[in-house]
Amino acid sequence: MEALILLVPLLFSLLFWTAKKRATAHIINITGAIMLFVSMIYTTCSYLSNGVIQGTFLNGLFYIDSLSLLVLDIILSIGFLVCIYSIKYLDIEYDHRTIDTKKIKIYYSLLYAFIFTMITVVTTQNLGLMWIAIEATTLASAFLVGFYNNKHSIEAAWKYIIICSVGIAFALLGIVFLYISSGNVFQGVKAPLDWTFLNEHAGALQSGILKISFIFILVGFGTKVGLAPMHTWLPDAHSQAPAPISALLSGVLLNSALYGIIRIVSIVNKNLGPDDLYTKRLMIGMGLLSIAAAAVFILYQKDYKRLLAYSSIEHMGIIVFALGFFTKLSIFAALFHMINHAFTKSMLFLLSGNVYLKYGTKEIKKVKGLLKIMPITGTVFLLGLFAIAGMPPFSVFFSELSIGLSAASAYHYILASMFLVLVAVIFAGMAVTTLKMFFGNTDSNDLQPGEINKPGLTAIILLFAIITFTGVYMPEPVKNIVDSAVLIIKGGN
């Protein structure tokens, strides 16, 4: 039954090519989205009832523990909402003659292929297969980045492919070094690249080679995560892709690549010991650099989708910064922030899609009077920007506060202060840059007040409810899954 998680998106990706009409493609999409949601509920309940899920198919490579489940549920839940939002979004683009029926079929087919590759990343325990799946996410999503087939989207797609492929090549070299670090100890072992096996035998790895491996993997997968200075593909790709795809890229893809780093850092830290500062310095430094880079670029953004993209770089930096301290509190805060950023940023990108369809522009200065023209979209967008900037009572505030406290509790007061100052600068930058969108009168007399993509608003409001609710209360099952994931990362079971 667990195989449905992989089979549903793969089969539906192929099924769209049988559709003759636009309505048929939408029906297939709705069916696929529901099946994705059902498979998520079944897998989650199965894990909560029985613990670790290990399939007998694929030679035992299928494996889900609490850390896998955490990222998997993010992928499936946001994937489900994006599929629902996409229906009306594509219809409006069709009515505007931007796309035709064939493009709709291509969109849906690539969307489900993209979801399939990300699911594969987090449901295998083999590092080699995980690397292949992360590379496959690039191939599946690159065509979606260039979906509109204009000069800017094609340029963004090529930039995305080239930079991320180079990064992934570094990650492959890192995995090779990881294998070499085992020396002759694991010769004859059936699965020497299974991270469960490596985690159990981390002490037998050669530390010197393992350190080299970690650098290549951090840079390689960090490129896909969007960490500075390897982040240059991200603003272009996120801004040029259709809004629902931007939601997946930011809310889901970045976490899938980050998942690879988390698995490796767990093995390396277990080998080096709890007092070693090697990985901690690298991750804290790269995290702060990413936050600082985002702070600078956010201040000068003229495109609201690019602004949201730079915000993603910031939040990936925040998560890596927290993971660097490698305490139970900091890891819990990092995973909590991963959840919060995924839902909040996905919501904001979906909202940006509504704004773009209504105003026909991504330039901040050309969007005025949003609260009057689109009251629901404008209100939720404004609150969402406050949420992603770290304002209470939204969930991002509490995860950022926890990260700051975890740094202070580890007696890194200077680092905690730097983190808080940078976050405050970004909050001010986002406020100064975007608030003008919501007030005043629009320059166009053609815009009539009213919402666009009303069915998509259901997905947006649901996401808003989630980030508001989790800012006040974390459900016990979610807390248990996160707690269990923290133990796995720290080297336990």
Secondary structure as a PSIPRED ss2 file (coil, helix, strand):
# PSIPRED VFORMAT (PSIPRED V4.0)

   1 M C   1.000  0.000  0.000
   2 E C   1.000  0.000  0.000
   3 A C   1.000  0.000  0.000
   4 L H   0.000  1.000  0.000
   5 I H   0.000  1.000  0.000
   6 L H   0.000  1.000  0.000
   7 L H   0.000  1.000  0.000
   8 V H   0.000  1.000  0.000
   9 P H   0.000  1.000  0.000
  10 L H   0.000  1.000  0.000
  11 L H   0.000  1.000  0.000
  12 F H   0.000  1.000  0.000
  13 S H   0.000  1.000  0.000
  14 L H   0.000  1.000  0.000
  15 L H   0.000  1.000  0.000
  16 F H   0.000  1.000  0.000
  17 W H   0.000  1.000  0.000
  18 T H   0.000  1.000  0.000
  19 A C   1.000  0.000  0.000
  20 K C   1.000  0.000  0.000
  21 K C   1.000  0.000  0.000
  22 R H   0.000  1.000  0.000
  23 A H   0.000  1.000  0.000
  24 T H   0.000  1.000  0.000
  25 A H   0.000  1.000  0.000
  26 H H   0.000  1.000  0.000
  27 I H   0.000  1.000  0.000
  28 I H   0.000  1.000  0.000
  29 N H   0.000  1.000  0.000
  30 I H   0.000  1.000  0.000
  31 T H   0.000  1.000  0.000
  32 G H   0.000  1.000  0.000
  33 A H   0.000  1.000  0.000
  34 I H   0.000  1.000  0.000
  35 M H   0.000  1.000  0.000
  36 L H   0.000  1.000  0.000
  37 F H   0.000  1.000  0.000
  38 V H   0.000  1.000  0.000
  39 S H   0.000  1.000  0.000
  40 M H   0.000  1.000  0.000
  41 I H   0.000  1.000  0.000
  42 Y H   0.000  1.000  0.000
  43 T H   0.000  1.000  0.000
  44 T H   0.000  1.000  0.000
  45 C H   0.000  1.000  0.000
  46 S H   0.000  1.000  0.000
  47 Y H   0.000  1.000  0.000
  48 L H   0.000  1.000  0.000
  49 S H   0.000  1.000  0.000
  50 N H   0.000  1.000  0.000
  51 G C   1.000  0.000  0.000
  52 V C   1.000  0.000  0.000
  53 I E   0.000  0.000  1.000
  54 Q E   0.000  0.000  1.000
  55 G C   1.000  0.000  0.000
  56 T C   1.000  0.000  0.000
  57 F C   1.000  0.000  0.000
  58 L H   0.000  1.000  0.000
  59 N H   0.000  1.000  0.000
  60 G H   0.000  1.000  0.000
  61 L C   1.000  0.000  0.000
  62 F E   0.000  0.000  1.000
  63 Y E   0.000  0.000  1.000
  64 I E   0.000  0.000  1.000
  65 D C   1.000  0.000  0.000
  66 S H   0.000  1.000  0.000
  67 L H   0.000  1.000  0.000
  68 S H   0.000  1.000  0.000
  69 L H   0.000  1.000  0.000
  70 L H   0.000  1.000  0.000
  71 V H   0.000  1.000  0.000
  72 L H   0.000  1.000  0.000
  73 D H   0.000  1.000  0.000
  74 I H   0.000  1.000  0.000
  75 I H   0.000  1.000  0.000
  76 L H   0.000  1.000  0.000
  77 S H   0.000  1.000  0.000
  78 I H   0.000  1.000  0.000
  79 G H   0.000  1.000  0.000
  80 F H   0.000  1.000  0.000
  81 L H   0.000  1.000  0.000
  82 V H   0.000  1.000  0.000
  83 C H   0.000  1.000  0.000
  84 I H   0.000  1.000  0.000
  85 Y H   0.000  1.000  0.000
  86 S H   0.000  1.000  0.000
  87 I H   0.000  1.000  0.000
  88 K H   0.000  1.000  0.000
  89 Y H   0.000  1.000  0.000
  90 L H   0.000  1.000  0.000
  91 D H   0.000  1.000  0.000
  92 I H   0.000  1.000  0.000
  93 E H   0.000  1.000  0.000
  94 Y H   0.000  1.000  0.000
  95 D H   0.000  1.000  0.000
  96 H C   1.000  0.000  0.000
  97 R C   1.000  0.000  0.000
  98 T C   1.000  0.000  0.000
  99 I C   1.000  0.000  0.000
 100 D C   1.000  0.000  0.000
 101 T H   0.000  1.000  0.000
 102 K H   0.000  1.000  0.000
 103 K H   0.000  1.000  0.000
 104 I H   0.000  1.000  0.000
 105 K H   0.000  1.000  0.000
 106 I H   0.000  1.000  0.000
 107 Y H   0.000  1.000  0.000
 108 Y H   0.000  1.000  0.000
 109 S H   0.000  1.000  0.000
 110 L H   0.000  1.000  0.000
 111 L H   0.000  1.000  0.000
 112 Y H   0.000  1.000  0.000
 113 A H   0.000  1.000  0.000
 114 F H   0.000  1.000  0.000
 115 I H   0.000  1.000  0.000
 116 F H   0.000  1.000  0.000
 117 T H   0.000  1.000  0.000
 118 M H   0.000  1.000  0.000
 119 I H   0.000  1.000  0.000
 120 T H   0.000  1.000  0.000
 121 V H   0.000  1.000  0.000
 122 V H   0.000  1.000  0.000
 123 T C   1.000  0.000  0.000
 124 T E   0.000  0.000  1.000
 125 Q C   1.000  0.000  0.000
 126 N E   0.000  0.000  1.000
 127 L H   0.000  1.000  0.000
 128 G H   0.000  1.000  0.000
 129 L H   0.000  1.000  0.000
 130 M H   0.000  1.000  0.000
 131 W H   0.000  1.000  0.000
 132 I H   0.000  1.000  0.000
 133 A H   0.000  1.000  0.000
 134 I H   0.000  1.000  0.000
 135 E H   0.000  1.000  0.000
 136 A H   0.000  1.000  0.000
 137 T H   0.000  1.000  0.000
 138 T H   0.000  1.000  0.000
 139 L H   0.000  1.000  0.000
 140 A H   0.000  1.000  0.000
 141 S H   0.000  1.000  0.000
 142 A H   0.000  1.000  0.000
 143 F H   0.000  1.000  0.000
 144 L H   0.000  1.000  0.000
 145 V H   0.000  1.000  0.000
 146 G C   1.000  0.000  0.000
 147 F C   1.000  0.000  0.000
 148 Y C   1.000  0.000  0.000
 149 N C   1.000  0.000  0.000
 150 N C   1.000  0.000  0.000
 151 K H   0.000  1.000  0.000
 152 H H   0.000  1.000  0.000
 153 S H   0.000  1.000  0.000
 154 I H   0.000  1.000  0.000
 155 E H   0.000  1.000  0.000
 156 A H   0.000  1.000  0.000
 157 A H   0.000  1.000  0.000
 158 W H   0.000  1.000  0.000
 159 K H   0.000  1.000  0.000
 160 Y H   0.000  1.000  0.000
 161 I H   0.000  1.000  0.000
 162 I H   0.000  1.000  0.000
 163 I H   0.000  1.000  0.000
 164 C H   0.000  1.000  0.000
 165 S H   0.000  1.000  0.000
 166 V H   0.000  1.000  0.000
 167 G H   0.000  1.000  0.000
 168 I H   0.000  1.000  0.000
 169 A H   0.000  1.000  0.000
 170 F H   0.000  1.000  0.000
 171 A H   0.000  1.000  0.000
 172 L H   0.000  1.000  0.000
 173 L H   0.000  1.000  0.000
 174 G H   0.000  1.000  0.000
 175 I H   0.000  1.000  0.000
 176 V H   0.000  1.000  0.000
 177 F H   0.000  1.000  0.000
 178 L H   0.000  1.000  0.000
 179 Y H   0.000  1.000  0.000
 180 I H   0.000  1.000  0.000
 181 S C   1.000  0.000  0.000
 182 S C   1.000  0.000  0.000
 183 G C   1.000  0.000  0.000
 184 N C   1.000  0.000  0.000
 185 V C   1.000  0.000  0.000
 186 F C   1.000  0.000  0.000
 187 Q C   1.000  0.000  0.000
 188 G C   1.000  0.000  0.000
 189 V C   1.000  0.000  0.000
 190 K C   1.000  0.000  0.000
 191 A C   1.000  0.000  0.000
 192 P C   1.000  0.000  0.000
 193 L C   1.000  0.000  0.000
 194 D E   0.000  0.000  1.000
 195 W H   0.000  1.000  0.000
 196 T H   0.000  1.000  0.000
 197 F H   0.000  1.000  0.000
 198 L H   0.000  1.000  0.000
 199 N H   0.000  1.000  0.000
 200 E H   0.000  1.000  0.000
 201 H C   1.000  0.000  0.000
 202 A H   0.000  1.000  0.000
 203 G H   0.000  1.000  0.000
 204 A H   0.000  1.000  0.000
 205 L C   1.000  0.000  0.000
 206 Q C   1.000  0.000  0.000
 207 S H   0.000  1.000  0.000
 208 G H   0.000  1.000  0.000
 209 I H   0.000  1.000  0.000
 210 L H   0.000  1.000  0.000
 211 K H   0.000  1.000  0.000
 212 I H   0.000  1.000  0.000
 213 S H   0.000  1.000  0.000
 214 F H   0.000  1.000  0.000
 215 I H   0.000  1.000  0.000
 216 F H   0.000  1.000  0.000
 217 I H   0.000  1.000  0.000
 218 L H   0.000  1.000  0.000
 219 V H   0.000  1.000  0.000
 220 G H   0.000  1.000  0.000
 221 F H   0.000  1.000  0.000
 222 G H   0.000  1.000  0.000
 223 T H   0.000  1.000  0.000
 224 K H   0.000  1.000  0.000
 225 V H   0.000  1.000  0.000
 226 G C   1.000  0.000  0.000
 227 L C   1.000  0.000  0.000
 228 A C   1.000  0.000  0.000
 229 P C   1.000  0.000  0.000
 230 M C   1.000  0.000  0.000
 231 H C   1.000  0.000  0.000
 232 T C   1.000  0.000  0.000
 233 W H   0.000  1.000  0.000
 234 L H   0.000  1.000  0.000
 235 P H   0.000  1.000  0.000
 236 D H   0.000  1.000  0.000
 237 A H   0.000  1.000  0.000
 238 H H   0.000  1.000  0.000
 239 S H   0.000  1.000  0.000
 240 Q H   0.000  1.000  0.000
 241 A C   1.000  0.000  0.000
 242 P C   1.000  0.000  0.000
 243 A H   0.000  1.000  0.000
 244 P H   0.000  1.000  0.000
 245 I H   0.000  1.000  0.000
 246 S H   0.000  1.000  0.000
 247 A H   0.000  1.000  0.000
 248 L H   0.000  1.000  0.000
 249 L H   0.000  1.000  0.000
 250 S H   0.000  1.000  0.000
 251 G H   0.000  1.000  0.000
 252 V H   0.000  1.000  0.000
 253 L H   0.000  1.000  0.000
 254 L H   0.000  1.000  0.000
 255 N H   0.000  1.000  0.000
 256 S H   0.000  1.000  0.000
 257 A H   0.000  1.000  0.000
 258 L H   0.000  1.000  0.000
 259 Y H   0.000  1.000  0.000
 260 G H   0.000  1.000  0.000
 261 I H   0.000  1.000  0.000
 262 I H   0.000  1.000  0.000
 263 R H   0.000  1.000  0.000
 264 I H   0.000  1.000  0.000
 265 V H   0.000  1.000  0.000
 266 S H   0.000  1.000  0.000
 267 I H   0.000  1.000  0.000
 268 V H   0.000  1.000  0.000
 269 N H   0.000  1.000  0.000
 270 K H   0.000  1.000  0.000
 271 N H   0.000  1.000  0.000
 272 L H   0.000  1.000  0.000
 273 G C   1.000  0.000  0.000
 274 P C   1.000  0.000  0.000
 275 D C   1.000  0.000  0.000
 276 D C   1.000  0.000  0.000
 277 L C   1.000  0.000  0.000
 278 Y H   0.000  1.000  0.000
 279 T H   0.000  1.000  0.000
 280 K H   0.000  1.000  0.000
 281 R H   0.000  1.000  0.000
 282 L H   0.000  1.000  0.000
 283 M H   0.000  1.000  0.000
 284 I H   0.000  1.000  0.000
 285 G H   0.000  1.000  0.000
 286 M H   0.000  1.000  0.000
 287 G H   0.000  1.000  0.000
 288 L H   0.000  1.000  0.000
 289 L H   0.000  1.000  0.000
 290 S H   0.000  1.000  0.000
 291 I H   0.000  1.000  0.000
 292 A H   0.000  1.000  0.000
 293 A H   0.000  1.000  0.000
 294 A H   0.000  1.000  0.000
 295 A H   0.000  1.000  0.000
 296 V H   0.000  1.000  0.000
 297 F H   0.000  1.000  0.000
 298 I H   0.000  1.000  0.000
 299 L C   1.000  0.000  0.000
 300 Y C   1.000  0.000  0.000
 301 Q C   1.000  0.000  0.000
 302 K C   1.000  0.000  0.000
 303 D E   0.000  0.000  1.000
 304 Y H   0.000  1.000  0.000
 305 K H   0.000  1.000  0.000
 306 R H   0.000  1.000  0.000
 307 L H   0.000  1.000  0.000
 308 L H   0.000  1.000  0.000
 309 A H   0.000  1.000  0.000
 310 Y H   0.000  1.000  0.000
 311 S H   0.000  1.000  0.000
 312 S H   0.000  1.000  0.000
 313 I H   0.000  1.000  0.000
 314 E H   0.000  1.000  0.000
 315 H H   0.000  1.000  0.000
 316 M H   0.000  1.000  0.000
 317 G H   0.000  1.000  0.000
 318 I H   0.000  1.000  0.000
 319 I H   0.000  1.000  0.000
 320 V H   0.000  1.000  0.000
 321 F H   0.000  1.000  0.000
 322 A H   0.000  1.000  0.000
 323 L H   0.000  1.000  0.000
 324 G H   0.000  1.000  0.000
 325 F H   0.000  1.000  0.000
 326 F C   1.000  0.000  0.000
 327 T C   1.000  0.000  0.000
 328 K H   0.000  1.000  0.000
 329 L H   0.000  1.000  0.000
 330 S H   0.000  1.000  0.000
 331 I H   0.000  1.000  0.000
 332 F H   0.000  1.000  0.000
 333 A H   0.000  1.000  0.000
 334 A H   0.000  1.000  0.000
 335 L H   0.000  1.000  0.000
 336 F H   0.000  1.000  0.000
 337 H H   0.000  1.000  0.000
 338 M H   0.000  1.000  0.000
 339 I H   0.000  1.000  0.000
 340 N H   0.000  1.000  0.000
 341 H H   0.000  1.000  0.000
 342 A H   0.000  1.000  0.000
 343 F H   0.000  1.000  0.000
 344 T H   0.000  1.000  0.000
 345 K H   0.000  1.000  0.000
 346 S H   0.000  1.000  0.000
 347 M H   0.000  1.000  0.000
 348 L H   0.000  1.000  0.000
 349 F H   0.000  1.000  0.000
 350 L H   0.000  1.000  0.000
 351 L H   0.000  1.000  0.000
 352 S H   0.000  1.000  0.000
 353 G H   0.000  1.000  0.000
 354 N H   0.000  1.000  0.000
 355 V H   0.000  1.000  0.000
 356 Y H   0.000  1.000  0.000
 357 L H   0.000  1.000  0.000
 358 K H   0.000  1.000  0.000
 359 Y H   0.000  1.000  0.000
 360 G C   1.000  0.000  0.000
 361 T C   1.000  0.000  0.000
 362 K C   1.000  0.000  0.000
 363 E E   0.000  0.000  1.000
 364 I H   0.000  1.000  0.000
 365 K H   0.000  1.000  0.000
 366 K H   0.000  1.000  0.000
 367 V C   1.000  0.000  0.000
 368 K C   1.000  0.000  0.000
 369 G C   1.000  0.000  0.000
 370 L H   0.000  1.000  0.000
 371 L H   0.000  1.000  0.000
 372 K H   0.000  1.000  0.000
 373 I H   0.000  1.000  0.000
 374 M C   1.000  0.000  0.000
 375 P H   0.000  1.000  0.000
 376 I H   0.000  1.000  0.000
 377 T H   0.000  1.000  0.000
 378 G H   0.000  1.000  0.000
 379 T H   0.000  1.000  0.000
 380 V H   0.000  1.000  0.000
 381 F H   0.000  1.000  0.000
 382 L H   0.000  1.000  0.000
 383 L H   0.000  1.000  0.000
 384 G H   0.000  1.000  0.000
 385 L H   0.000  1.000  0.000
 386 F H   0.000  1.000  0.000
 387 A H   0.000  1.000  0.000
 388 I H   0.000  1.000  0.000
 389 A C   1.000  0.000  0.000
 390 G C   1.000  0.000  0.000
 391 M C   1.000  0.000  0.000
 392 P C   1.000  0.000  0.000
 393 P C   1.000  0.000  0.000
 394 F C   1.000  0.000  0.000
 395 S H   0.000  1.000  0.000
 396 V H   0.000  1.000  0.000
 397 F H   0.000  1.000  0.000
 398 F H   0.000  1.000  0.000
 399 S H   0.000  1.000  0.000
 400 E H   0.000  1.000  0.000
 401 L H   0.000  1.000  0.000
 402 S H   0.000  1.000  0.000
 403 I H   0.000  1.000  0.000
 404 G H   0.000  1.000  0.000
 405 L H   0.000  1.000  0.000
 406 S H   0.000  1.000  0.000
 407 A H   0.000  1.000  0.000
 408 A H   0.000  1.000  0.000
 409 S H   0.000  1.000  0.000
 410 A C   1.000  0.000  0.000
 411 Y C   1.000  0.000  0.000
 412 H C   1.000  0.000  0.000
 413 Y H   0.000  1.000  0.000
 414 I H   0.000  1.000  0.000
 415 L H   0.000  1.000  0.000
 416 A H   0.000  1.000  0.000
 417 S H   0.000  1.000  0.000
 418 M H   0.000  1.000  0.000
 419 F H   0.000  1.000  0.000
 420 L H   0.000  1.000  0.000
 421 V H   0.000  1.000  0.000
 422 L H   0.000  1.000  0.000
 423 V H   0.000  1.000  0.000
 424 A H   0.000  1.000  0.000
 425 V H   0.000  1.000  0.000
 426 I H   0.000  1.000  0.000
 427 F H   0.000  1.000  0.000
 428 A H   0.000  1.000  0.000
 429 G H   0.000  1.000  0.000
 430 M H   0.000  1.000  0.000
 431 A H   0.000  1.000  0.000
 432 V H   0.000  1.000  0.000
 433 T H   0.000  1.000  0.000
 434 T H   0.000  1.000  0.000
 435 L H   0.000  1.000  0.000
 436 K H   0.000  1.000  0.000
 437 M H   0.000  1.000  0.000
 438 F C   1.000  0.000  0.000
 439 F C   1.000  0.000  0.000
 440 G C   1.000  0.000  0.000
 441 N C   1.000  0.000  0.000
 442 T C   1.000  0.000  0.000
 443 D C   1.000  0.000  0.000
 444 S C   1.000  0.000  0.000
 445 N C   1.000  0.000  0.000
 446 D C   1.000  0.000  0.000
 447 L C   1.000  0.000  0.000
 448 Q C   1.000  0.000  0.000
 449 P C   1.000  0.000  0.000
 450 G C   1.000  0.000  0.000
 451 E C   1.000  0.000  0.000
 452 I C   1.000  0.000  0.000
 453 N C   1.000  0.000  0.000
 454 K H   0.000  1.000  0.000
 455 P H   0.000  1.000  0.000
 456 G H   0.000  1.000  0.000
 457 L H   0.000  1.000  0.000
 458 T H   0.000  1.000  0.000
 459 A H   0.000  1.000  0.000
 460 I H   0.000  1.000  0.000
 461 I H   0.000  1.000  0.000
 462 L H   0.000  1.000  0.000
 463 L H   0.000  1.000  0.000
 464 F H   0.000  1.000  0.000
 465 A H   0.000  1.000  0.000
 466 I H   0.000  1.000  0.000
 467 I H   0.000  1.000  0.000
 468 T H   0.000  1.000  0.000
 469 F H   0.000  1.000  0.000
 470 T C   1.000  0.000  0.000
 471 G C   1.000  0.000  0.000
 472 V C   1.000  0.000  0.000
 473 Y C   1.000  0.000  0.000
 474 M C   1.000  0.000  0.000
 475 P C   1.000  0.000  0.000
 476 E H   0.000  1.000  0.000
 477 P H   0.000  1.000  0.000
 478 V H   0.000  1.000  0.000
 479 K H   0.000  1.000  0.000
 480 N H   0.000  1.000  0.000
 481 I H   0.000  1.000  0.000
 482 V H   0.000  1.000  0.000
 483 D H   0.000  1.000  0.000
 484 S H   0.000  1.000  0.000
 485 A H   0.000  1.000  0.000
 486 V H   0.000  1.000  0.000
 487 L H   0.000  1.000  0.000
 488 I H   0.000  1.000  0.000
 489 I H   0.000  1.000  0.000
 490 K C   1.000  0.000  0.000
 491 G C   1.000  0.000  0.000
 492 G C   1.000  0.000  0.000
 493 N C   1.000  0.000  0.000
